[in-house]
Amino acid sequence: MSQSICHIEIDDSNLPAPTPEIEQERKVAIFDLLEDNSFELPAAAGKLDGPYRLSLAIRERRLVFDIDSDAGEDAAEFHLSLSPFRQVVKDYWQICESYFSAVKTLPPSQIEAIDMARRGIHNEGARVLQERLEGKAVVDHDTARRLFTLICVLHFGG
């Protein structure tokens, strides 16, 4: 599959050390993304076909997608404002904290209710990301969800 991400790097050099829960979220999102994703650069945005190597970072309060071909050639770079993500990221981490606490003490029915709310917020974050990527990159819903998780991980410290 050439229209995909084959490598992901998260530039968290300017961020505080992640909590164990955040590190786990990041590892799972990267693993799932590399297993199955759809990432395409429209002809106007990208010069090269995939598979792609993606580096995500926050620089000057902007989310940076730095995309190279698998051979290391520059394919595209774009910067997205973090403003549209702020509230949904905040909501996502609040529900995640509730979920992390719930799995330690609450019965399965209550954990399931929290997890359903978490999935709903996660879907909203994926939708916002797909809108923000319009004209820059085309991603399917599952890829957008996993990328949103990585944005949350970056945003947590940013």
N, C-alpha and C positions, 0 to 999 in steps of 0.2 A: 504494500500500500504506500504509494509515493506521497499522497496528500495527507501527511500525518507528522506528528512530532516523534522523533526517535531519541531525543535526549533533552533533559530539562535541567537547568541550573537556576538556583534561587540565590540572588545576591542579597544576602542578609548581613553583610559586613558592618553596616551601620545600625543594626538593630540589637536590642537586648537579647540575651540568650533565651530561647523558647522554653516554655514549661514542658514537662514530659507529655502532657496531653496535646499540646500544639505540635510538638515534634512528631508525635504519632499521626496526627491529622495530616501533616505534611508528607510523611513517608507513604501513607496509604494513598493519598491523592496522586503522588508521583508514580507509584507502582501501578495504580489503576489507569492513569493516563498513558503510560508507556505500553501497557497491555492492549489498550483499545482507545483510539482517538481518531478524530477527523479534523484536520486543520489544513485549510487551503488559503493561499494568498491569491486574491484576484489579480488578473494580469496587470492592472494599473498599480497595484500596491507592491507586488513582488516581481523581482527580475528572474528568479530561479524556481524550478520545481522542487518539491520535497523528495524525500523526507527532510524535516527541519530540526535544527538544534535551537531550542528556545531558552533564552535567558530572561528571567523576570526580575525586576528591581523597582525600588521606589527612589526616584531622584528628583530633588526640588519639588516635592509634593505631587509628583506625577508618577503614574504607573508606566513603566517602560517595558515594552516587548522588543527584545533584540533578537532577530531571527536570522540564522545562517543556514546555508545548505549543509547537508551531512558532510560535505567535503570542506566545510569551514568558510565558504564564500558568503559575503554579506548578501542576504536576501531581502530584508526589510527591517525597518525600525520605526516604531510609532510610540507616541506618548499619549496616555489617556489621563484626563482629569480624575482625581480621586473623589471629587465632590459627589458625583452620583452614587458612589459606593458607600459613603460614610454611614448612612443610617442602616442600610441592610447589613453591613459588616458588623456594626454595633449590635443590632438585633440578633444576628447569627451567633456572636460570641456570648451574648447573654443567655440565649437558649442552650448553647453548648455547655455553659457552666452549670445550668440547671440539670442538663442531661448527665454530665459527669458526676454530679452529686447524687442524682437520682439512682444511677446504676449501683451505687454503694448501699442504698438504704430502702428504696421504695419497691413496692410490688410491681410485677411485670406490666399490669394494666396501666399504671401511672407512668411508667417508663415509656410505654408505647405511645401514650398521648403526647408526651414531651417530644418523642422522636418524630411523630407526625408533624408537629409544629416546626421542628427543626428542618425537616425535609421541605416544608412549604417555604420557609425563609430561604433555604438553599436554592430552591427553584426560582425564587424571585431574584436572587443574586445572579443566577445563570442567565435569566432573561435580561437583566440590566447589562451584563457583560456582552451578550450577543448584540444588543442595541448599540453599545459603545464601539463594538468591533465592526459595525456595518461599514462596508467599503474598504476595510483594511484587511480583514481575515474572515473566513467563513468557518464556523465551528458548529458541530451538532450539539444537541442539548446535553448529553452526557459529558462531552468534552468541556462545555461551558461550565457545568457543575464542578468538575474537577479543577478547572482553572480558577473558578471562584474560590474554592477552598484554599488554593495557593495564594490568591490575592488576600484572603483573610489572614493567612499566616504572615504575609508581609505587612499587612495593614496593622496587625496586632502590635507590632513594635514601632510602626511608623506614625 
